[in-house]
Amino acid sequence: MNRSSRVAVAAGIVAFALSFAPAQAQYANEFSPAKRLAAGTTSQPIGGKGIVIVQVQVNPDGSHKAIKVIKSTNPADNAAAMELAQTATYRPAHRGPKAVVSFYDYTLKFTAKGVAAATSDSGALGQVRAMIRSGNYPMAKTKATAYVLSNPGDPQGRILLGLADYYAGDNPGSASAFAAVASIDKKYQIVAAQAFASAAVGLAATNPNLALSYATKAYAMDKGTNSLFALGVAQLNVPGKIADAVVSLKNARDQAFALKTTDLKSKINLDSALLSAYQKSGDTANAQIVATEIKALDPTSTIPGRVLGSAFLEQARAQRTAKNYDAAAALYDKAAAAGDPDVAVTADAEAAFTLQSEAKPDYAKVKAYADKAIAIKPDDALANYAEAVAYTGMYYSGGKKDADKASANSYAQKAIQYARAAGNEALALAVESFVKTNLK
């Protein structure tokens, strides 16, 4: 290679740049159902063996009222069941951090001996249920996993594993367990929908097809904002589904904005995803409307700049791959000007590498872009690497001045240090290779 024209930069260096797809929304208004904390008592006579299900309204402050008997195999037990339900204690349901009114179906089992107790199970599944009720989710998961391995054809084991995983915070595990069940009992569908939707959002970028499958299952069980949002995020990452994503995310946004209880963060997150969908669909007019709305909600937000800038980054990279370097540089300029500093530092650094790829690089321009990146974020690894490349090019094309070589080495070592500090070992190794090839 003729070092008077180009220095040897690792191929595909843009692969080491940070990815700036818009942050997916925190799961908006996640629902946690009411839970019975302690069993009640009764002074009513027991009518004999039977199972009674009582509907209990649980209020946000923890107060409650036994509303009615939903189902009974022995009406003689109904009065006792109502009193047991009324004298029990409950934890209210929550929508996100906010306690909300909900209904709890309290199932009571009466024995032939006249002893009343909350429904309980014997055997492994009963133990799992007891662990879930008591909040011992890790042990419930361990026990349920063992049961599923021994009884792979029993859907109840997988349902309980899904519940244990969900309450333990393992949404992907919960979704996987629920997905293996052909038909989920209606009383578990709210939890299953939440698990599917949360897992879909988390997997959208890395496994979009699985994310779409989960989101579709969530929406089939719950047509609420969370499922719509998850569906839209999943669709946004599947080729050919952008138009569907716009519809889903707009419906989720409109549904949430119509509720007085939707918090500011959720509104911004929903708008962010919708903005990304409009941008990907090429609808710049609606993208600008949503970007303006985000700024009205939070004047300090950099989300619009990040979304719009990320779109320009993608276009610039495509032009770079096609070796249309001037067009790529112009798009990198637009990305940097969009308003998000993280996008800007990446755009300027990548622009420097792009201009270095030309047959006869102008290293003054390469350095100008690297300087802008360094000015935005002095401890950015890619920016320091770009600066090292610029000085190396100047060294070979400008008379091999020792000062240029020293500066190149200094910035390269900083790039290695910052890359390793950020956990980007691939970039650190790429810079080390660059140094060995060009600066020894």
LUMRO-274431 format. One record per residue (C-alpha): residue number from 1; residue in three letters; chain; x, y negated, z. Coordinates in steps of 0.05 Angstrom, whole numbers. Layout:
N
(NUM,"ALA","A",(X,Y,Z))
...
% end
This chain:
440
(1,"MET","A",(0,0,0))
(2,"ASN","A",(25,-69,-17))
(3,"ARG","A",(30,-103,50))
(4,"SER","A",(36,-171,19))
(5,"SER","A",(-37,-165,0))
(6,"ARG","A",(-71,-122,53))
(7,"VAL","A",(-53,-90,119))
(8,"ALA","A",(-76,-20,136))
(9,"VAL","A",(-140,-26,175))
(10,"ALA","A",(-176,39,195))
(11,"ALA","A",(-231,56,146))
(12,"GLY","A",(-301,44,170))
(13,"ILE","A",(-279,-2,226))
(14,"VAL","A",(-349,-32,228))
(15,"ALA","A",(-372,34,258))
(16,"PHE","A",(-338,12,322))
(17,"ALA","A",(-380,-52,327))
(18,"LEU","A",(-435,-57,377))
(19,"SER","A",(-505,-41,354))
(20,"PHE","A",(-555,-96,364))
(21,"ALA","A",(-623,-66,351))
(22,"PRO","A",(-671,-103,396))
(23,"ALA","A",(-675,-75,466))
(24,"GLN","A",(-735,-29,471))
(25,"ALA","A",(-787,-54,520))
(26,"GLN","A",(-788,-30,590))
(27,"TYR","A",(-846,16,595))
(28,"ALA","A",(-903,-33,601))
(29,"ASN","A",(-951,-24,660))
(30,"GLU","A",(-934,49,674))
(31,"PHE","A",(-989,85,712))
(32,"SER","A",(-978,126,775))
(33,"PRO","A",(-1041,161,800))
(34,"ALA","A",(-1070,160,870))
(35,"LYS","A",(-1044,213,918))
(36,"ARG","A",(-1073,245,980))
(37,"LEU","A",(-1026,234,1039))
(38,"ALA","A",(-1061,271,1096))
(39,"ALA","A",(-1120,318,1102))
(40,"GLY","A",(-1184,296,1137))
(41,"THR","A",(-1228,328,1190))
(42,"THR","A",(-1302,344,1195))
(43,"SER","A",(-1355,356,1247))
(44,"GLN","A",(-1404,383,1196))
(45,"PRO","A",(-1422,457,1196))
(46,"ILE","A",(-1387,501,1144))
(47,"GLY","A",(-1434,537,1098))
(48,"GLY","A",(-1388,594,1079))
(49,"LYS","A",(-1339,610,1023))
(50,"GLY","A",(-1336,561,966))
(51,"ILE","A",(-1299,507,928))
(52,"VAL","A",(-1322,434,927))
(53,"ILE","A",(-1292,377,887))
(54,"VAL","A",(-1305,307,914))
(55,"GLN","A",(-1293,242,876))
(56,"VAL","A",(-1259,190,920))
(57,"GLN","A",(-1250,117,901))
(58,"VAL","A",(-1182,93,926))
(59,"ASN","A",(-1173,18,930))
(60,"PRO","A",(-1108,-22,923))
(61,"ASP","A",(-1103,-33,998))
(62,"GLY","A",(-1108,41,1012))
(63,"SER","A",(-1181,39,1035))
(64,"HIS","A",(-1225,89,1002))
(65,"LYS","A",(-1295,118,996))
(66,"ALA","A",(-1318,189,981))
(67,"ILE","A",(-1367,175,924))
(68,"LYS","A",(-1398,241,905))
(69,"VAL","A",(-1391,316,896))
(70,"ILE","A",(-1369,329,825))
(71,"LYS","A",(-1372,405,828))
(72,"SER","A",(-1392,455,881))
(73,"THR","A",(-1396,531,883))
(74,"ASN","A",(-1432,528,951))
(75,"PRO","A",(-1477,468,965))
(76,"ALA","A",(-1479,487,1038))
(77,"ASP","A",(-1406,462,1042))
(78,"ASN","A",(-1419,395,1009))
(79,"ALA","A",(-1431,354,1072))
(80,"ALA","A",(-1366,380,1104))
(81,"ALA","A",(-1328,368,1040))
(82,"MET","A",(-1353,296,1036))
(83,"GLU","A",(-1331,282,1108))
(84,"LEU","A",(-1263,315,1097))
(85,"ALA","A",(-1252,272,1036))
(86,"GLN","A",(-1274,209,1072))
(87,"THR","A",(-1230,221,1133))
(88,"ALA","A",(-1168,237,1092))
(89,"THR","A",(-1115,184,1077))
(90,"TYR","A",(-1091,164,1008))
(91,"ARG","A",(-1037,125,971))
(92,"PRO","A",(-1067,79,919))
(93,"ALA","A",(-1052,86,845))
(94,"HIS","A",(-1004,36,813))
(95,"ARG","A",(-1001,4,745))
(96,"GLY","A",(-928,-16,742))
(97,"PRO","A",(-913,-48,810))
(98,"LYS","A",(-986,-68,822))
(99,"ALA","A",(-1034,-25,862))
(100,"VAL","A",(-1100,-15,826))
(101,"VAL","A",(-1168,17,838))
(102,"SER","A",(-1172,90,817))
(103,"PHE","A",(-1209,154,829))
(104,"TYR","A",(-1180,216,862))
(105,"ASP","A",(-1212,285,853))
(106,"TYR","A",(-1205,320,920))
(107,"THR","A",(-1212,396,914))
(108,"LEU","A",(-1229,432,979))
(109,"LYS","A",(-1232,507,991))
(110,"PHE","A",(-1275,537,1045))
(111,"THR","A",(-1260,608,1069))
(112,"ALA","A",(-1311,661,1088))
(113,"LYS","A",(-1291,651,1161))
(114,"GLY","A",(-1316,580,1158))
(115,"VAL","A",(-1247,547,1160))
(116,"ALA","A",(-1242,486,1116))
(117,"ALA","A",(-1176,466,1085))
(118,"ALA","A",(-1149,431,1024))
(119,"THR","A",(-1142,478,966))
(120,"SER","A",(-1078,516,972))
(121,"ASP","A",(-1044,571,931))
(122,"SER","A",(-1005,631,950))
(123,"GLY","A",(-943,653,912))
(124,"ALA","A",(-892,613,872))
(125,"LEU","A",(-941,565,838))
(126,"GLY","A",(-973,548,905))
(127,"GLN","A",(-905,532,933))
(128,"VAL","A",(-890,487,874))
(129,"ARG","A",(-957,451,883))
(130,"ALA","A",(-943,441,957))
(131,"MET","A",(-874,412,942))
(132,"ILE","A",(-903,364,891))
(133,"ARG","A",(-957,341,941))
(134,"SER","A",(-904,330,994))
(135,"GLY","A",(-859,291,947))
(136,"ASN","A",(-803,343,944))
(137,"TYR","A",(-796,337,869))
(138,"PRO","A",(-725,364,860))
(139,"MET","A",(-742,428,896))
(140,"ALA","A",(-808,433,859))
(141,"LYS","A",(-770,427,794))
(142,"THR","A",(-721,482,814))
(143,"LYS","A",(-777,528,836))
(144,"ALA","A",(-820,513,774))
(145,"THR","A",(-760,524,727))
(146,"ALA","A",(-747,592,758))
(147,"TYR","A",(-821,610,751))
(148,"VAL","A",(-823,590,678))
(149,"LEU","A",(-762,632,663))
(150,"SER","A",(-795,692,695))
(151,"ASN","A",(-864,678,667))
(152,"PRO","A",(-855,643,600))
(153,"GLY","A",(-926,657,578))
(154,"ASP","A",(-959,623,638))
(155,"PRO","A",(-979,551,619))
(156,"GLN","A",(-991,531,691))
(157,"GLY","A",(-918,540,707))
(158,"ARG","A",(-899,493,650))
(159,"ILE","A",(-951,442,672))
(160,"LEU","A",(-924,442,742))
(161,"LEU","A",(-853,435,715))
(162,"GLY","A",(-878,376,674))
(163,"LEU","A",(-908,344,736))
(164,"ALA","A",(-846,356,778))
(165,"ASP","A",(-801,327,725))
(166,"TYR","A",(-846,266,715))
(167,"TYR","A",(-849,248,788))
(168,"ALA","A",(-774,260,794))
(169,"GLY","A",(-763,208,739))
(170,"ASP","A",(-742,257,685))
(171,"ASN","A",(-789,237,628))
(172,"PRO","A",(-753,275,573))
(173,"GLY","A",(-755,339,615))
(174,"SER","A",(-828,327,632))
(175,"ALA","A",(-846,316,559))
(176,"SER","A",(-809,379,538))
(177,"ALA","A",(-848,420,590))
(178,"PHE","A",(-915,391,572))
(179,"ALA","A",(-901,399,497))
(180,"ALA","A",(-896,475,508))
(181,"VAL","A",(-968,477,533))
(182,"ALA","A",(-1021,488,480))
(183,"SER","A",(-1077,454,520))
(184,"ILE","A",(-1064,409,579))
(185,"ASP","A",(-1118,405,633))
(186,"LYS","A",(-1155,339,631))
(187,"LYS","A",(-1135,322,702))
(188,"TYR","A",(-1061,324,682))
(189,"GLN","A",(-1069,286,616))
(190,"ILE","A",(-1054,216,644))
(191,"VAL","A",(-987,240,672))
(192,"ALA","A",(-972,279,609))
(193,"ALA","A",(-987,219,565))
(194,"GLN","A",(-942,176,607))
(195,"ALA","A",(-886,227,603))
(196,"PHE","A",(-893,235,527))
(197,"ALA","A",(-895,159,517))
(198,"SER","A",(-835,144,561))
(199,"ALA","A",(-794,200,529))
(200,"ALA","A",(-813,175,460))
(201,"VAL","A",(-787,105,474))
(202,"GLY","A",(-723,133,502))
(203,"LEU","A",(-711,180,443))
(204,"ALA","A",(-734,134,387))
(205,"ALA","A",(-664,112,366))
(206,"THR","A",(-629,179,372))
(207,"ASN","A",(-683,230,353))
(208,"PRO","A",(-739,191,319))
(209,"ASN","A",(-777,252,293))
(210,"LEU","A",(-782,282,363))
(211,"ALA","A",(-800,214,390))
(212,"LEU","A",(-856,208,339))
(213,"SER","A",(-882,277,358))
(214,"TYR","A",(-883,258,432))
(215,"ALA","A",(-915,190,419))
(216,"THR","A",(-969,222,376))
(217,"LYS","A",(-985,270,433))
(218,"ALA","A",(-988,212,482))
(219,"TYR","A",(-1035,173,438))
(220,"ALA","A",(-1081,234,429))
(221,"MET","A",(-1091,236,505))
(222,"ASP","A",(-1090,161,521))
(223,"LYS","A",(-1105,105,472))
(224,"GLY","A",(-1077,52,520))
(225,"THR","A",(-1022,1,511))
(226,"ASN","A",(-965,46,533))
(227,"SER","A",(-982,101,483))
(228,"LEU","A",(-992,50,427))
(229,"PHE","A",(-926,18,444))
(230,"ALA","A",(-890,84,444))
(231,"LEU","A",(-922,104,379))
(232,"GLY","A",(-900,39,346))
(233,"VAL","A",(-829,44,372))
(234,"ALA","A",(-823,115,346))
(235,"GLN","A",(-853,97,278))
(236,"LEU","A",(-805,39,274))
(237,"ASN","A",(-747,88,271))
(238,"VAL","A",(-777,137,221))
(239,"PRO","A",(-766,123,147))
(240,"GLY","A",(-831,107,112))
(241,"LYS","A",(-868,90,176))
(242,"ILE","A",(-852,16,183))
(243,"ALA","A",(-922,-6,161))
(244,"ASP","A",(-952,41,212))
(245,"ALA","A",(-906,13,265))
(246,"VAL","A",(-930,-57,251))
(247,"VAL","A",(-1002,-36,261))
(248,"SER","A",(-988,4,325))
(249,"LEU","A",(-945,-50,356))
(250,"LYS","A",(-993,-106,338))
(251,"ASN","A",(-1051,-68,369))
(252,"ALA","A",(-1009,-55,432))
(253,"ARG","A",(-990,-128,435))
(254,"ASP","A",(-1061,-153,426))
(255,"GLN","A",(-1088,-103,477))
(256,"ALA","A",(-1037,-123,529))
(257,"PHE","A",(-1043,-199,518))
(258,"ALA","A",(-1119,-193,527))
(259,"LEU","A",(-1108,-170,599))
(260,"LYS","A",(-1096,-222,652))
(261,"THR","A",(-1053,-172,691))
(262,"THR","A",(-1000,-164,637))
(263,"ASP","A",(-935,-195,664))
(264,"LEU","A",(-888,-241,626))
(265,"LYS","A",(-833,-189,617))
(266,"SER","A",(-881,-140,586))
(267,"LYS","A",(-908,-193,538))
(268,"ILE","A",(-837,-210,516))
(269,"ASN","A",(-819,-137,507))
(270,"LEU","A",(-880,-123,466))
(271,"ASP","A",(-868,-185,423))
(272,"SER","A",(-795,-163,414))
(273,"ALA","A",(-815,-96,386))
(274,"LEU","A",(-868,-128,341))
(275,"LEU","A",(-817,-179,317))
(276,"SER","A",(-770,-122,297))
(277,"ALA","A",(-826,-87,260))
(278,"TYR","A",(-844,-150,221))
(279,"GLN","A",(-770,-162,205))
(280,"LYS","A",(-760,-90,180))
(281,"SER","A",(-823,-94,138))
(282,"GLY","A",(-799,-158,105))
(283,"ASP","A",(-855,-201,134))
(284,"THR","A",(-814,-262,150))
(285,"ALA","A",(-874,-307,161))
(286,"ASN","A",(-903,-265,217))
(287,"ALA","A",(-834,-251,244))
(288,"GLN","A",(-824,-325,253))
(289,"ILE","A",(-892,-333,286))
(290,"VAL","A",(-874,-280,338))
(291,"ALA","A",(-804,-308,348))
(292,"THR","A",(-836,-376,363))
(293,"GLU","A",(-884,-343,412))
(294,"ILE","A",(-826,-309,449))
(295,"LYS","A",(-791,-376,455))
(296,"ALA","A",(-856,-407,482))
(297,"LEU","A",(-861,-352,534))
(298,"ASP","A",(-788,-358,553))
(299,"PRO","A",(-748,-416,524))
(300,"THR","A",(-683,-384,548))
(301,"SER","A",(-695,-318,511))
(302,"THR","A",(-643,-296,460))
(303,"ILE","A",(-687,-239,435))
(304,"PRO","A",(-710,-274,371))
(305,"GLY","A",(-638,-288,353))
(306,"ARG","A",(-618,-217,368))
(307,"VAL","A",(-673,-186,326))
(308,"LEU","A",(-665,-234,267))
(309,"GLY","A",(-589,-231,272))
(310,"SER","A",(-589,-155,274))
(311,"ALA","A",(-628,-154,209))
(312,"PHE","A",(-575,-197,176))
(313,"LEU","A",(-521,-152,204))
(314,"GLU","A",(-552,-92,171))
(315,"GLN","A",(-557,-129,105))
(316,"ALA","A",(-485,-153,110))
(317,"ARG","A",(-459,-82,124))
(318,"ALA","A",(-496,-57,63))
(319,"GLN","A",(-463,-110,20))
(320,"ARG","A",(-395,-94,50))
(321,"THR","A",(-405,-20,34))
(322,"ALA","A",(-422,-40,-38))
(323,"LYS","A",(-357,-82,-38))
(324,"ASN","A",(-395,-146,-48))
(325,"TYR","A",(-351,-182,1))
(326,"ASP","A",(-372,-254,-11))
(327,"ALA","A",(-446,-235,-5))
(328,"ALA","A",(-430,-197,59))
(329,"ALA","A",(-394,-257,88))
(330,"ALA","A",(-453,-302,74))
(331,"LEU","A",(-500,-253,110))
(332,"TYR","A",(-452,-248,168))
(333,"ASP","A",(-456,-324,173))
(334,"LYS","A",(-532,-320,177))
(335,"ALA","A",(-527,-266,231))
(336,"ALA","A",(-479,-309,272))
(337,"ALA","A",(-525,-370,264))
(338,"ALA","A",(-588,-333,287))
(339,"GLY","A",(-576,-353,360))
(340,"ASP","A",(-554,-291,399))
(341,"PRO","A",(-481,-295,423))
(342,"ASP","A",(-471,-219,424))
(343,"VAL","A",(-494,-214,352))
(344,"ALA","A",(-452,-274,333))
(345,"VAL","A",(-387,-246,361))
(346,"THR","A",(-398,-180,324))
(347,"ALA","A",(-417,-216,259))
(348,"ASP","A",(-356,-260,260))
(349,"ALA","A",(-309,-202,276))
(350,"GLU","A",(-339,-159,222))
(351,"ALA","A",(-335,-217,173))
(352,"ALA","A",(-260,-220,187))
(353,"PHE","A",(-252,-146,171))
(354,"THR","A",(-295,-154,109))
(355,"LEU","A",(-252,-210,80))
(356,"GLN","A",(-190,-170,96))
(357,"SER","A",(-217,-115,51))
(358,"GLU","A",(-212,-158,-11))
(359,"ALA","A",(-158,-143,-63))
(360,"LYS","A",(-121,-207,-45))
(361,"PRO","A",(-144,-227,25))
(362,"ASP","A",(-142,-300,46))
(363,"TYR","A",(-116,-290,116))
(364,"ALA","A",(-131,-362,135))
(365,"LYS","A",(-205,-345,125))
(366,"VAL","A",(-197,-279,160))
(367,"LYS","A",(-166,-315,220))
(368,"ALA","A",(-220,-369,219))
(369,"TYR","A",(-274,-316,230))
(370,"ALA","A",(-232,-280,282))
(371,"ASP","A",(-221,-346,318))
(372,"LYS","A",(-297,-358,321))
(373,"ALA","A",(-308,-289,350))
(374,"ILE","A",(-254,-299,403))
(375,"ALA","A",(-283,-367,421))
(376,"ILE","A",(-351,-336,435))
(377,"LYS","A",(-324,-278,476))
(378,"PRO","A",(-250,-277,492))
(379,"ASP","A",(-252,-207,523))
(380,"ASP","A",(-288,-174,464))
(381,"ALA","A",(-248,-115,438))
(382,"LEU","A",(-270,-121,366))
(383,"ALA","A",(-257,-196,365))
(384,"ASN","A",(-186,-185,391))
(385,"TYR","A",(-175,-131,339))
(386,"ALA","A",(-197,-178,284))
(387,"GLU","A",(-148,-230,310))
(388,"ALA","A",(-93,-178,310))
(389,"VAL","A",(-109,-160,237))
(390,"ALA","A",(-109,-234,217))
(391,"TYR","A",(-41,-247,248))
(392,"THR","A",(-13,-183,218))
(393,"GLY","A",(-36,-204,149))
(394,"MET","A",(-5,-273,160))
(395,"TYR","A",(60,-239,181))
(396,"TYR","A",(66,-199,118))
(397,"SER","A",(40,-252,70))
(398,"GLY","A",(73,-312,102))
(399,"GLY","A",(146,-295,107))
(400,"LYS","A",(146,-246,165))
(401,"LYS","A",(149,-298,220))
(402,"ASP","A",(165,-268,288))
(403,"ALA","A",(112,-311,321))
(404,"ASP","A",(58,-281,278))
(405,"LYS","A",(80,-210,293))
(406,"ALA","A",(83,-226,368))
(407,"SER","A",(12,-254,366))
(408,"ALA","A",(-13,-194,327))
(409,"ASN","A",(17,-147,379))
(410,"SER","A",(-11,-188,437))
(411,"TYR","A",(-82,-188,409))
(412,"ALA","A",(-77,-114,392))
(413,"GLN","A",(-58,-96,463))
(414,"LYS","A",(-116,-138,490))
(415,"ALA","A",(-163,-102,442))
(416,"ILE","A",(-139,-35,468))
(417,"GLN","A",(-147,-57,540))
(418,"TYR","A",(-217,-85,530))
(419,"ALA","A",(-240,-26,488))
(420,"ARG","A",(-219,23,543))
(421,"ALA","A",(-251,-20,596))
(422,"ALA","A",(-316,-16,557))
(423,"GLY","A",(-309,59,549))
(424,"ASN","A",(-297,54,474))
(425,"GLU","A",(-240,102,467))
(426,"ALA","A",(-250,110,392))
(427,"LEU","A",(-237,36,380))
(428,"ALA","A",(-177,37,427))
(429,"LEU","A",(-147,95,387))
(430,"ALA","A",(-161,59,321))
(431,"VAL","A",(-124,-3,345))
(432,"GLU","A",(-65,40,370))
(433,"SER","A",(-62,72,301))
(434,"PHE","A",(-63,4,269))
(435,"VAL","A",(-4,-19,312))
(436,"LYS","A",(37,43,295))
(437,"THR","A",(24,34,221))
(438,"ASN","A",(34,-41,215))
(439,"LEU","A",(71,-70,274))
(440,"LYS","A",(127,-23,292))
% end
